[in-house]
Amino acid sequence: MTTPVRPTTTEIRTYIGKRATRTGTLAYFYIDDAGELHGHKDPILGEIPIGTRLELTRDGDAVFVNGEHAPRVAGTLEDPAQILQWIAQEKADCVAVARARDALRTAKAGRDLMREHLDPIRTEISKMSDDRRAAALWWIVQYLTTGAAR
């Protein structure tokens, strides 16, 4: 008994650069001749210049990445203005993702710093009677809002 051969299709996709995804990461994006975008976590054919056209063989939704059906360079898009636009978009997306990552890192560092300094105070205040706790909290609020407690 022989295994039936599944039909494959060949198409051309143009690499348009890395783009920001909804998850806040970068993915490698390609556009086919019909104008449909295709994003991949990893590059289909290593690091290639933006505007490189690839000949891909597909088996359904899966793209062959090695073997006799491996992707091949089929040329370069001959539209310098479009390539420059894609390069600018890639740079903007890379900067946006890096800034978002830095903001998360800064927020986490701030949370850790607050915990480090405020947890001992919270622990001590929790041991106080209600009257002393109220006085201590009043003093803390005064200090934080005016810079000095009376």
C-alpha positions in Angstrom: 0.0 0.0 0.0 1.4 3.4 -0.9 0.9 6.6 0.9 -1.1 9.1 -1.2 1.0 12.1 -2.3 -0.5 15.4 -1.0 -0.5 18.2 -3.5 1.9 21.1 -2.9 1.6 24.7 -4.0 4.3 27.2 -4.8 3.9 30.9 -4.2 6.0 34.0 -4.0 6.2 36.0 -0.7 8.1 39.2 -0.1 9.8 39.8 3.2 8.6 43.1 4.7 10.5 43.0 7.9 9.9 42.5 11.6 6.6 43.7 13.0 5.1 44.1 16.4 2.6 41.5 17.3 -0.4 41.7 19.7 1.6 40.0 22.4 4.3 42.7 22.4 7.0 40.7 20.6 8.5 40.9 17.1 7.7 38.5 14.3 8.9 38.1 10.8 6.3 39.2 8.2 5.9 38.4 4.5 3.3 39.5 2.0 2.1 37.4 -0.9 1.2 38.6 -4.3 -2.4 38.9 -3.3 -1.5 41.3 -0.5 -2.1 38.9 2.4 0.2 39.2 5.3 1.8 36.1 6.8 3.6 36.3 10.2 6.1 33.8 11.5 7.9 33.6 14.9 11.1 32.6 13.2 12.5 33.7 9.8 11.6 31.4 6.9 15.1 31.7 5.3 17.5 33.2 7.9 18.3 36.9 7.9 17.5 38.4 4.5 17.1 42.0 3.4 13.7 43.6 3.4 12.2 43.4 -0.1 13.6 39.9 -0.8 11.2 37.7 -2.7 11.0 34.1 -1.7 9.6 31.1 -3.6 7.9 28.9 -1.0 6.4 25.5 -1.3 3.4 24.8 0.9 1.5 21.7 1.9 -1.8 23.1 3.0 -0.9 25.9 5.6 2.5 24.5 6.4 5.6 25.9 4.6 8.5 23.6 3.8 11.6 25.0 5.4 14.2 22.4 4.3 14.8 19.6 1.9 14.0 19.7 -1.8 11.1 22.1 -1.3 13.1 24.5 0.9 12.4 28.2 0.3 14.6 29.9 -2.4 15.4 33.5 -3.1 13.4 34.5 -6.2 14.7 38.0 -6.5 14.2 41.4 -5.0 11.2 43.7 -5.1 12.0 46.6 -7.5 10.1 49.3 -5.6 12.6 51.3 -3.6 9.9 53.6 -2.1 8.0 50.6 -0.8 11.1 49.0 0.6 12.0 52.2 2.4 8.5 52.4 3.9 8.9 48.8 5.2 12.3 49.6 6.6 10.9 52.6 8.5 8.0 50.5 9.8 10.3 47.8 11.0 12.5 50.4 12.9 9.4 52.0 14.4 8.0 48.6 15.6 11.4 47.5 17.0 11.6 50.8 19.0 8.0 50.4 20.2 8.6 46.9 21.4 11.8 47.8 23.1 10.2 50.8 24.9 7.3 48.6 26.0 9.7 46.0 27.3 11.7 48.7 29.1 8.6 50.2 30.7 7.6 46.8 32.0 11.1 46.2 33.4 11.0 49.7 35.1 7.5 49.1 36.5 8.6 45.7 38.0 11.8 47.3 39.4 9.6 50.0 41.0 7.2 47.4 42.5 10.2 45.5 43.9 11.7 48.7 45.4 8.4 49.6 47.0 8.0 46.2 48.4 11.5 46.2 49.8 11.0 49.5 51.6 7.3 49.4 52.5 6.9 45.7 53.6 8.9 46.3 56.9 6.7 49.4 57.7 3.5 47.4 56.9 4.7 44.6 59.2 5.4 47.0 62.1 2.1 48.9 61.6 0.2 45.6 61.6 1.5 45.0 65.2 0.2 48.3 66.5 -3.0 49.1 68.3 -5.7 50.9 66.3 -4.9 54.3 67.8 -1.2 54.0 67.2 -1.8 52.6 63.7 -4.0 55.6 62.9 -1.3 58.0 64.2 1.4 56.2 62.2 -0.6 56.2 59.0 -1.4 59.9 59.5 2.3 60.7 59.9 3.2 58.6 56.8 0.6 60.4 54.7 1.8 63.8 55.9 5.4 62.9 55.2 4.6 61.6 51.7 2.4 64.6 50.7 4.3 67.5 52.3 7.8 66.1 52.9 7.6 66.7 56.6 5.4 65.6 59.5 4.7 67.9 62.4 
